[in-house]
């Protein structure tokens, strides 16, 4: 039996930016494949990553109740004087894909989705995926977005911070503190928010990539969790482990 903590609900535009210590603003041509997923009228919803020139991977809870044609991807095109909007034509979550293919979902919560764009994003670096699960204590990079100027719908800058992967057993223990029904294998990666490299995900960061040392995508930002006992566990970030969903991603891109 596999149970994973349900994701937190997202907020619409202008939620708080990534917070913490040692945040580094993404400059110049760094990580151009990290994009905003936004509602045409309401503004920013979540973050996503270009994995082909037509496809974006993000968190399922970001777009579950949205009409795909109401969404756009905001892509930072060099020289980054302005960002370009790419209309979304369709979307599919893992649960929808599993149901269509008469498959039993591997986990009750599968917080991953693929968006298809109406037109390709040309002349820009595409994100690469690693299907290898990062080991405990491996250094990873969290990507979030910087605060938006007053009354703006689409923040223009992202920030990064280095963190370390927690042991899967400790990750499961932490999640079980939030939900006692969590047992067995989990489809999650936890990073601890503590010490000088701490950084807390905010609602608008959902769907953004967790990157390994080679800057390959190993996780999708899902939520952050809080301990009920301040003397026990601290806040920690939770990511959907992308390696669990290899077949879903390949078939979503192919189709």
C-alpha positions in Angstrom: 0.0 0.0 0.0 1.4 3.4 -1.0 0.0 6.6 0.3 1.4 10.1 -0.3 0.5 13.3 1.5 -2.0 15.4 -0.5 -0.6 18.6 -2.0 -1.4 22.0 -0.6 -3.9 24.1 -2.5 -2.4 26.8 -4.7 -3.2 30.5 -4.7 -3.5 32.7 -7.8 -1.2 35.6 -8.8 1.0 37.5 -6.5 1.5 34.9 -3.8 4.6 35.3 -1.7 8.0 34.5 -3.4 10.5 31.9 -2.3 11.9 32.9 1.0 15.1 31.9 2.9 18.9 32.4 3.0 21.5 32.6 0.3 19.0 33.0 -2.5 20.6 33.6 -5.9 18.8 35.6 -8.6 18.9 33.8 -12.0 20.7 36.1 -14.4 21.4 36.2 -18.1 20.9 32.8 -19.9 20.7 30.7 -16.7 17.8 28.1 -16.6 15.8 29.6 -19.5 13.6 26.5 -19.4 12.0 27.5 -16.1 8.7 29.2 -16.9 5.6 30.7 -15.4 2.2 29.0 -15.8 -0.4 31.7 -15.7 -4.1 32.4 -16.2 -4.7 34.8 -19.1 -6.7 37.1 -16.8 -5.8 36.3 -13.2 -2.0 36.1 -13.6 0.5 33.7 -12.2 -0.7 30.3 -10.9 2.4 28.1 -10.7 5.9 27.4 -12.1 6.8 24.8 -14.8 9.7 23.5 -16.9 10.0 23.2 -20.6 11.0 19.5 -21.4 10.4 19.8 -25.1 9.8 22.9 -27.3 6.0 22.0 -27.1 5.7 20.6 -23.6 5.9 21.8 -20.0 5.9 19.6 -16.8 4.3 21.1 -13.7 2.3 20.1 -10.6 -1.1 18.6 -11.2 -2.8 20.5 -8.4 -1.9 23.8 -10.2 -4.0 23.1 -13.2 -6.5 20.5 -12.1 -9.5 22.9 -12.0 -8.4 25.1 -14.9 -9.5 25.1 -18.5 -6.2 24.5 -20.4 -7.1 27.1 -23.0 -7.3 29.8 -20.3 -3.6 29.2 -19.5 -0.4 30.6 -20.9 3.2 29.8 -20.4 5.4 32.9 -19.8 8.8 32.1 -21.3 11.9 34.3 -20.7 13.4 34.8 -24.2 16.9 36.3 -24.6 17.8 39.1 -24.0 15.1 38.9 -21.3 13.9 42.5 -22.0 10.4 41.0 -22.1 8.8 37.6 -21.7 6.8 35.9 -24.3 3.4 34.3 -23.8 2.7 30.8 -25.3 -0.9 29.7 -25.2 -1.6 26.2 -23.8 -3.6 24.0 -26.0 -4.2 21.0 -23.7 -3.1 19.4 -20.4 -3.1 16.0 -18.9 -2.4 14.9 -15.3 -1.0 11.5 -14.4 -4.3 10.4 -12.9 -6.1 11.3 -16.2 -3.5 9.4 -18.2 -3.7 6.3 -15.9 -7.5 6.3 -16.1 -7.5 6.6 -19.9 -5.0 3.6 -20.1 -6.9 1.5 -17.5 -4.0 1.6 -15.1 -4.2 1.7 -11.4 -2.4 4.8 -10.2 0.8 3.9 -8.4 0.0 6.3 -5.6 -3.2 8.0 -4.3 -1.7 11.4 -5.0 0.3 11.9 -8.2 1.1 15.6 -8.4 2.4 15.8 -11.9 1.0 17.1 -15.2 2.1 17.9 -18.7 1.0 21.0 -20.6 1.0 21.1 -24.5 1.6 24.4 -26.2 -0.1 25.7 -29.3 3.2 26.7 -30.9 6.8 25.6 -30.2 9.3 27.6 -28.2 12.2 28.0 -30.5 15.9 28.9 -29.9 15.9 28.2 -26.2 17.5 25.6 -24.0 15.2 22.8 -23.0 15.3 21.2 -19.5 16.7 17.7 -19.2 15.2 15.0 -16.9 17.1 12.5 -14.8 15.0 9.4 -13.9 17.6 8.5 -11.2 16.4 9.1 -7.7 18.8 11.4 -5.9 20.5 9.8 -2.9 20.3 11.1 0.7 22.5 14.1 1.3 22.9 14.8 -2.4 23.1 18.5 -3.2 20.1 19.8 -5.2 18.9 23.2 -6.3 15.5 24.6 -5.5 14.1 27.1 -8.0 11.5 29.7 -7.0 10.3 33.1 -8.1 11.3 36.5 -6.9 8.8 39.1 -5.6 6.6 40.8 -8.2 6.5 44.6 -8.5 3.2 46.2 -7.3 0.2 45.4 -9.5 2.2 43.2 -11.9 0.7 39.9 -13.0 3.9 38.1 -14.1 7.1 38.2 -12.0 10.1 38.4 -14.3 12.9 36.8 -12.2 13.5 33.5 -10.5 15.9 32.6 -7.7 17.7 29.5 -6.7 19.1 28.0 -3.5 21.2 24.9 -2.8 19.7 22.3 -0.5 20.3 18.6 0.4 18.1 15.6 0.0 16.8 13.9 3.1 17.0 10.2 3.7 13.8 8.6 2.2 13.1 6.9 5.5 13.3 10.3 7.3 11.2 11.9 4.5 8.5 9.3 5.0 8.6 9.8 8.8 8.2 13.5 8.4 5.3 13.0 6.0 3.7 10.6 8.5 3.8 13.3 11.1 1.4 15.2 8.9 -0.6 12.2 7.8 -0.6 9.0 9.9 -1.9 7.0 7.0 1.4 7.3 5.1 3.2 3.9 5.0 5.3 2.0 2.6 7.1 3.5 -0.4 6.6 7.2 -1.2 6.8 9.1 -4.5 8.4 12.1 -2.9 11.7 13.8 -2.3 12.1 15.9 0.9 14.6 18.7 1.4 15.1 20.1 4.9 14.6 23.8 5.6 17.2 24.5 8.1 20.5 26.1 8.7 22.2 28.6 6.4 20.9 27.1 3.2 17.2 27.2 4.1 14.5 28.1 1.7 10.7 27.7 2.0 8.5 27.0 -1.0 5.5 29.2 -1.4 2.3 28.5 -3.2 3.4 30.0 -6.5 6.5 27.9 -6.6 4.5 24.7 -7.0 5.4 22.9 -10.3 8.9 24.2 -10.4 11.9 22.0 -10.9 14.2 20.4 -8.3 17.6 20.1 -10.0 20.6 17.8 -9.4 24.2 18.9 -9.6 24.1 18.5 -13.4 21.0 20.8 -13.4 18.8 17.9 -14.5 15.2 17.7 -13.3 14.8 15.2 -10.5 11.6 16.5 -8.8 8.6 18.8 -9.2 7.7 21.1 -6.3 4.6 20.0 -4.6 4.3 21.5 -1.2 5.9 22.5 2.0 4.9 21.0 5.3 5.0 22.1 8.9 5.5 20.2 12.1 2.8 20.4 14.7 5.4 20.2 17.4 8.0 23.0 17.1 10.4 20.9 19.2 10.2 18.0 16.8 10.4 18.5 13.0 10.9 21.8 11.2 9.4 23.0 8.0 10.5 21.0 4.9 9.9 21.1 1.2 8.2 18.2 -0.6 8.8 17.4 -4.3 7.2 14.7 -6.5 9.9 12.3 -7.6 9.9 12.6 -11.4 11.7 9.3 -11.9 8.5 7.4 -10.9 6.6 8.8 -13.9 8.9 7.9 -16.8 6.2 6.1 -18.9 3.7 8.9 -18.4 6.1 11.6 -19.5 7.3 9.7 -22.6 3.8 8.9 -23.8 2.5 12.5 -23.0 5.3 14.0 -25.1 4.9 11.4 -27.9 1.2 12.2 -28.2 
